[in-house]
Amino acid sequence: MSKLERVNAALAGERVDRVPFSCWYHFGDQHLDGLAHAEMEYSFFRHYDLDFLNVMNDYGYPRGVLASVEEPAPYDITGPEDWHRLPTVNPWESAGYRELLISVRELSKKLAGDGHFVVSVLSPWSSARSLACHVLGKHVAEHPNDLRAGLDVITTNLERLVAALIELGASGIFLRTDGACREAIAWQGYRKFGRPFDLRVLKAAEGAAFNVLSLSGAHVYLAQVSDYPVSAFSWADRNETNPSLRRARTLTKRAVMGGVNPATFNETPLVEVRRQVKDALRQTGGRSLIVTPGGSLSSDTCEARIHHLRETVAELSGEAGRSMN
């Protein structure tokens, strides 16, 4: 199978010659332009022979001068009135968004149909948190209408960005949220301040071949978001507070991504990595599965370890496939 065929089959729950594999980490290159970022992503894809590319986006949400106090604040949002000062932006006219779009346009040329690539996009909740981390909880409780007004503008900007990403050739988005988990906010809160805005962003990517919802954190709300219109779900399934891959099979018919613990990957004995891959295959039967770490790897991850992981997935899933035939 080609990389495209393999991933498409996995997403559809069909047989594959081997289970697809991918991984990703933050390059720390947000100080570089979009062409340089595209070159790094493309080199990463080729070097590790990934089945699809998750394009990391560290350029950040467009930040303005929004502080409601005279002295500089550590975050843009300080008072509830600041949510009403967030501007709508044209993604091509916003520095960070523009460099991401340039990167995606270049990757579309470089990959030229050789494999899917999805683009990491921070959810509206996570984008709001990046602007107002120290006051977000207070505003949820005391200034919900102001927060909703800000989330509406943030979501509008993300809708515009996502539409441009898809138009430029991205296979879909990798929508990352750190809010859909118990350690961030109760589900009743996320249902009000997260879910409606997530769905708007996914609507902007409607029709794309490969949209993913990525849930960060512990005690994730996979059951509550299992109806999101995506092709696959990604979360830290090796975190004992989160649903296992087997449990996910009872919650959604969509593909699942995970199987490997990203938090300890760089120090985990290779025999344990192999055990994790084998266990992921056993839990899912190798169907509707893409083996990945359940989150970003550390950027200093040993090169040989990633090669070993890919080879292990190919070997074990190939054996499993032959045994089923």
Secondary structure as UniProt FT lines:
FT   HELIX           3..12
FT   TURN            30..31
FT   HELIX           34..47
FT   TURN            48..49
FT   STRAND          52..55
FT   HELIX           80..85
FT   HELIX           91..93
FT   HELIX           95..111
FT   TURN            112..113
FT   STRAND          116..122
FT   HELIX           124..132
FT   TURN            133..135
FT   HELIX           136..142
FT   HELIX           144..167
FT   TURN            168..169
FT   STRAND          172..177
FT   TURN            182..184
FT   HELIX           187..193
FT   HELIX           195..204
FT   TURN            205..207
FT   STRAND          212..215
FT   HELIX           222..225
FT   TURN            226..227
FT   STRAND          232..235
FT   TURN            237..238
FT   TURN            240..241
FT   HELIX           245..251
FT   STRAND          255..260
FT   TURN            263..267
FT   HELIX           270..284
FT   TURN            285..286
FT   STRAND          289..293
FT   TURN            299..300
FT   HELIX           303..324
//
